[in-house]
Amino acid sequence: MRRFSSSILKATVAAVTVATIGLGSANVASAQLPQLPPLPEVPQIPGLPAAPALPPAPGLPFQPVHSGEKEMVTFGDSFTANAGKGGPRGLAPAQSPLVPNCATDMDNWPKTAARDLGYSLADWSCNGTGGAPVIQLRAYLELAIQQGSIGPGTKEVAMMYGGLDTLQWVDAGMDMANIPTPDSTLFRETMRETANRIRQVAPNARVSLVSYPEFATNDQVCLYNEQNVLHPIATPGATQVQEKFRDSLRNAAHFAGMNFVDIYPESIGHGTCAPRNEDRWVAGVADPVIGPLPNHPTVQGTKAMGHIVANKLR
């Protein structure tokens, strides 16, 4: 029990560094969706029971006007949307009046990837996605379906998802603590149900789960950087958390029959402590190259992520 508790504590301390880097602001998205039910009870550890069936998505108050299906459709939290207020390149409006706060950065990775691929795009990413596990992602998906963004002509559906989902961190934490994870978990079932729903309406689409970029480097984060001067902070275990986070997403993608697009390897060395300003793909709280949001991708970073995603989807 002592070894288990120590492992969980290590995972928790490190996860606080990585999971609270601002992968989204849950209070942004919560105002846009119907009243959400309580989160599913997290199974006891060890000896997880089989994941229960997922609840149906909440109904929409009215039928949106169809905007036409797109070749590429994306979902994700603020590491995808990157929608800082008054961002340097401005904001693209939300996809629907039902989610007015879900604006997205004009040059985020979905838009960069879609341009590289020459695809039309419906970017349904929104700051805070995943703060309400199971329900929130499915609600955005159902809205995209009802609005007509996804259909037989859709070629790619990609989502960078899981950074705010508590159920995902249960899986990642168990892996860090060397506790066997059952094949079926609540997070993996969420991904499978999401992928199956997409395939119902877009049978020709490839459904991909995308990993996140590096934030901490060698168990250090640099939240406050000056011009050419870094201020590293020791965060023991943070690198392992990032790796287990990536592994958790990969395992969920495989369970769900999804394509897995891993951008993490290419991002190593481009975290908050990258020595050169132009090499930082993610910035901390204060940084000369900070992007639309603190603790989020820089302008260089979000474009680099988009290029990687596009190359791996070709």
C-alpha positions as CSV (number, residue, x, y, z in Angstrom):
1,M,0.0,0.0,0.0
2,R,2.9,2.4,0.8
3,R,4.4,1.9,-2.7
4,F,1.0,2.3,-4.3
5,S,0.3,5.5,-2.3
6,S,3.8,6.9,-3.1
7,S,3.3,6.2,-6.8
8,I,-0.1,7.9,-6.8
9,L,1.3,10.9,-5.0
10,K,4.1,11.2,-7.5
11,A,1.7,11.0,-10.3
12,T,-0.6,13.5,-8.7
13,V,2.1,16.1,-8.0
14,A,3.5,15.8,-11.5
15,A,0.0,15.9,-13.0
16,V,-0.8,19.1,-11.3
17,T,2.1,20.7,-13.2
18,V,1.0,19.3,-16.6
19,A,-2.7,18.9,-16.3
20,T,-3.2,22.4,-14.9
21,I,-1.1,24.2,-17.6
22,G,-4.3,25.6,-18.9
23,L,-5.4,23.0,-21.5
24,G,-8.6,24.9,-21.4
25,S,-10.8,27.0,-19.2
26,A,-13.7,24.9,-18.1
27,N,-15.8,27.9,-17.1
28,V,-15.7,29.1,-20.7
29,A,-17.4,26.1,-22.2
30,S,-19.7,25.3,-19.3
31,A,-21.9,28.3,-20.1
32,Q,-22.6,27.1,-23.6
33,L,-24.1,23.6,-23.0
34,P,-27.3,22.3,-21.5
35,Q,-27.2,21.5,-17.8
36,L,-24.8,18.7,-17.3
37,P,-25.4,15.7,-15.1
38,P,-22.9,14.7,-12.4
39,L,-19.7,13.0,-13.6
40,P,-19.7,9.2,-13.7
41,E,-18.3,7.7,-10.5
42,V,-14.7,6.8,-11.0
43,P,-14.1,3.1,-10.5
44,Q,-12.3,1.9,-7.4
45,I,-8.6,1.1,-7.7
46,P,-7.4,-1.6,-8.1
47,G,-9.8,-4.0,-9.7
48,L,-11.8,-1.8,-12.0
49,P,-15.2,-3.1,-13.0
50,A,-16.2,-3.1,-16.7
51,A,-17.1,0.4,-17.8
52,P,-20.9,1.1,-17.8
53,A,-22.7,2.1,-20.9
54,L,-22.4,5.8,-21.8
55,P,-25.4,8.0,-21.4
56,P,-27.0,9.6,-24.5
57,A,-26.0,13.0,-25.5
58,P,-28.2,15.9,-24.3
59,G,-30.8,17.1,-26.7
60,L,-30.4,20.4,-28.5
61,P,-33.0,23.2,-28.0
62,F,-33.5,23.6,-31.7
63,Q,-32.4,22.4,-35.1
64,P,-29.5,24.5,-36.3
65,V,-29.3,25.7,-39.9
66,H,-27.0,23.4,-41.9
67,S,-23.8,25.0,-43.0
68,G,-22.7,22.2,-45.4
69,E,-20.4,19.2,-44.6
70,K,-16.7,19.8,-44.6
71,E,-13.8,17.7,-45.7
72,M,-12.1,18.1,-42.3
73,V,-13.7,18.5,-38.9
74,T,-11.8,19.0,-35.6
75,F,-12.6,19.0,-31.9
76,G,-10.5,19.8,-28.9
77,D,-9.8,21.9,-25.9
78,S,-7.9,25.2,-25.7
79,F,-4.7,23.5,-26.9
80,T,-6.6,23.2,-30.2
81,A,-8.8,26.3,-30.1
82,N,-6.1,28.5,-28.6
83,A,-8.7,31.2,-28.4
84,G,-7.3,34.0,-26.3
85,K,-9.3,37.2,-26.0
86,G,-8.1,39.6,-28.6
87,G,-5.5,37.2,-30.0
88,P,-2.8,38.6,-32.2
89,R,-4.4,37.3,-35.4
90,G,-8.0,37.7,-34.3
91,L,-10.6,35.0,-33.7
92,A,-12.7,33.0,-36.0
93,P,-16.3,33.0,-34.8
94,A,-17.9,29.9,-33.2
95,Q,-19.5,27.3,-35.5
96,S,-22.9,27.8,-34.0
97,P,-24.9,30.4,-32.1
98,L,-25.5,27.7,-29.5
99,V,-21.9,27.9,-28.5
100,P,-21.1,31.7,-28.8
101,N,-18.0,31.5,-26.7
102,C,-16.3,28.8,-28.8
103,A,-14.3,31.1,-31.0
104,T,-11.0,29.8,-32.3
105,D,-7.7,31.3,-33.2
106,M,-7.3,32.2,-36.9
107,D,-4.1,30.2,-37.1
108,N,-4.5,27.3,-34.8
109,W,-3.4,23.8,-35.7
110,P,-6.7,22.7,-37.3
111,K,-6.6,25.7,-39.7
112,T,-2.9,25.2,-40.5
113,A,-3.4,21.4,-41.1
114,A,-6.5,22.0,-43.3
115,R,-4.7,24.6,-45.4
116,D,-1.7,22.2,-45.8
117,L,-4.1,19.4,-46.9
118,G,-6.3,21.7,-49.1
119,Y,-9.4,20.7,-47.2
120,S,-12.5,22.7,-46.2
121,L,-12.7,22.9,-42.4
122,A,-15.2,23.0,-39.6
123,D,-13.3,23.7,-36.4
124,W,-15.5,22.7,-33.5
125,S,-12.7,23.0,-30.9
126,C,-13.6,25.1,-27.8
127,N,-11.7,26.2,-24.7
128,G,-12.6,23.9,-21.9
129,T,-13.7,20.9,-23.8
130,G,-13.4,17.8,-21.6
131,G,-14.0,19.6,-18.3
132,A,-17.3,17.6,-18.2
133,P,-16.2,14.1,-19.2
134,V,-18.4,12.0,-21.5
135,I,-21.1,14.5,-22.0
136,Q,-19.3,17.6,-23.3
137,L,-17.4,16.2,-26.3
138,R,-20.5,14.2,-27.3
139,A,-22.7,17.4,-27.1
140,Y,-20.3,19.3,-29.5
141,L,-20.3,16.3,-31.8
142,E,-24.1,16.1,-32.0
143,L,-24.3,19.8,-32.6
144,A,-21.8,19.5,-35.5
145,I,-23.8,16.6,-36.9
146,Q,-27.1,18.5,-36.7
147,Q,-25.5,21.5,-38.2
148,G,-24.3,19.4,-41.2
149,S,-20.6,19.9,-40.7
150,I,-20.0,16.1,-40.7
151,G,-21.3,13.9,-43.5
152,P,-20.5,11.3,-46.2
153,G,-18.1,13.8,-47.8
154,T,-16.0,14.3,-44.7
155,K,-12.6,12.8,-45.1
156,E,-10.9,13.6,-41.7
157,V,-12.2,14.0,-38.2
158,A,-9.4,14.8,-35.8
159,M,-9.5,15.6,-32.1
160,M,-6.8,16.6,-29.6
161,Y,-8.7,15.6,-26.5
162,G,-8.1,14.3,-23.0
163,G,-6.1,17.0,-21.3
164,L,-9.1,18.1,-19.2
165,D,-10.9,14.8,-19.0
166,T,-10.7,13.4,-15.4
167,L,-11.4,9.9,-16.7
168,Q,-8.3,10.0,-18.9
169,W,-6.1,11.0,-16.0
170,V,-7.4,7.9,-14.1
171,D,-6.1,5.7,-16.9
172,A,-2.8,7.6,-17.0
173,G,-2.4,7.6,-13.2
174,M,-2.9,3.9,-13.1
175,D,-0.2,3.4,-15.7
176,M,2.2,5.5,-13.7
177,A,1.5,3.5,-10.6
178,N,2.0,0.3,-12.5
179,I,-1.6,-0.8,-11.8
180,P,-3.0,-3.0,-14.6
181,T,-5.6,-1.2,-16.6
182,P,-8.5,-3.1,-18.0
183,D,-9.2,-3.1,-21.7
184,S,-12.4,-1.2,-21.1
185,T,-12.3,2.0,-19.1
186,L,-14.7,4.9,-19.0
187,F,-12.3,7.1,-21.1
188,R,-11.7,4.4,-23.7
189,E,-15.4,3.7,-24.0
190,T,-16.0,7.5,-24.4
191,M,-13.6,7.4,-27.3
192,R,-15.1,4.3,-28.9
193,E,-18.7,5.7,-28.6
194,T,-17.5,9.0,-30.1
195,A,-15.8,7.3,-33.0
196,N,-18.7,5.0,-33.7
197,R,-21.1,8.0,-33.8
198,I,-18.9,9.7,-36.3
199,R,-18.8,6.7,-38.5
200,Q,-22.6,6.5,-38.5
201,V,-22.8,9.8,-40.3
202,A,-19.4,10.0,-42.0
203,P,-18.6,6.4,-43.1
204,N,-15.8,7.6,-45.4
205,A,-14.0,9.6,-42.7
206,R,-10.8,8.6,-40.9
207,V,-11.2,9.4,-37.2
208,S,-8.0,10.4,-35.4
209,L,-7.0,11.2,-31.9
210,V,-4.1,13.6,-31.7
211,S,-1.5,13.7,-28.8
212,Y,-0.4,16.9,-27.1
213,P,3.0,18.7,-27.4
214,E,5.7,18.8,-24.8
215,F,5.3,21.3,-21.9
216,A,7.9,20.2,-19.4
217,T,11.5,19.3,-20.5
218,N,13.6,16.9,-18.4
219,D,11.3,17.4,-15.4
220,Q,11.5,21.2,-15.6
221,V,9.1,23.9,-16.6
222,C,9.8,27.5,-17.4
223,L,6.7,29.5,-16.5
224,Y,8.5,32.9,-16.5
225,N,11.0,33.6,-19.2
226,E,12.7,36.9,-20.2
227,Q,14.4,37.7,-23.5
228,N,17.1,35.0,-23.8
229,V,16.8,34.2,-20.1
230,L,15.0,31.1,-18.8
231,H,13.9,30.5,-15.2
232,P,13.5,26.7,-14.9
233,I,11.4,25.2,-12.1
234,A,12.0,21.6,-11.0
235,T,8.9,19.5,-11.4
236,P,9.9,15.9,-10.6
237,G,7.8,13.4,-12.6
238,A,6.4,15.9,-15.1
239,T,8.2,14.3,-18.1
240,Q,6.8,10.9,-17.1
241,V,3.3,12.3,-16.8
242,Q,3.6,13.7,-20.3
243,E,4.7,10.3,-21.6
244,K,2.0,8.4,-19.8
245,F,-0.6,11.0,-21.0
246,R,0.5,10.3,-24.5
247,D,0.4,6.5,-23.9
248,S,-3.1,6.8,-22.4
249,L,-4.4,8.6,-25.6
250,R,-2.7,6.0,-27.8
251,N,-4.2,3.1,-25.9
252,A,-7.7,4.8,-26.1
253,A,-7.3,5.3,-29.8
254,H,-6.4,1.7,-30.4
255,F,-9.3,0.5,-28.3
256,A,-11.7,2.7,-30.2
257,G,-10.4,1.7,-33.6
258,M,-9.2,5.3,-34.2
259,N,-6.1,6.5,-36.0
260,F,-3.5,7.9,-33.6
261,V,-1.6,11.0,-34.6
262,D,1.4,11.3,-32.3
263,I,2.9,14.8,-32.3
264,Y,4.7,14.4,-29.0
265,P,8.0,13.0,-30.3
266,E,8.5,15.9,-32.7
267,S,7.7,18.4,-29.9
268,I,10.4,17.2,-27.5
269,G,12.9,20.0,-27.0
270,H,10.2,22.6,-27.9
271,G,8.6,22.9,-24.5
272,T,8.5,25.9,-22.1
273,C,12.3,25.6,-21.4
274,A,13.5,25.5,-25.0
275,P,16.6,27.9,-24.9
276,R,15.8,29.9,-28.1
277,N,12.6,31.9,-28.3
278,E,11.8,30.6,-31.8
279,D,12.0,27.0,-30.6
280,R,9.4,27.2,-27.9
281,W,6.1,25.7,-29.1
282,V,4.5,26.2,-25.8
283,A,4.9,29.2,-23.5
284,G,4.3,29.6,-19.8
285,V,2.8,32.5,-17.9
286,A,5.2,35.2,-19.1
287,D,7.3,34.8,-22.2
288,P,8.5,37.0,-25.0
289,V,6.9,34.6,-27.5
290,I,3.6,34.0,-25.6
291,G,0.7,33.3,-27.9
292,P,-3.0,34.1,-27.5
293,L,-3.1,32.3,-24.1
294,P,-0.6,31.8,-21.3
295,N,0.5,28.2,-20.7
296,H,-0.6,27.3,-24.3
297,P,0.9,27.0,-27.7
298,T,2.9,29.9,-29.2
299,V,2.2,31.2,-32.7
300,Q,5.2,29.1,-33.9
301,G,4.0,26.1,-31.9
302,T,0.5,26.0,-33.2
303,K,1.6,26.2,-36.8
304,A,4.3,23.5,-36.2
305,M,1.6,21.3,-34.7
306,G,-0.6,21.8,-37.7
307,H,2.1,21.0,-40.2
308,I,2.9,17.7,-38.3
309,V,-0.7,16.7,-38.1
310,A,-1.1,17.4,-41.9
311,N,2.0,15.4,-42.7
312,K,0.8,12.4,-40.7
313,L,-2.6,12.5,-42.2
314,R,-1.3,12.4,-45.8
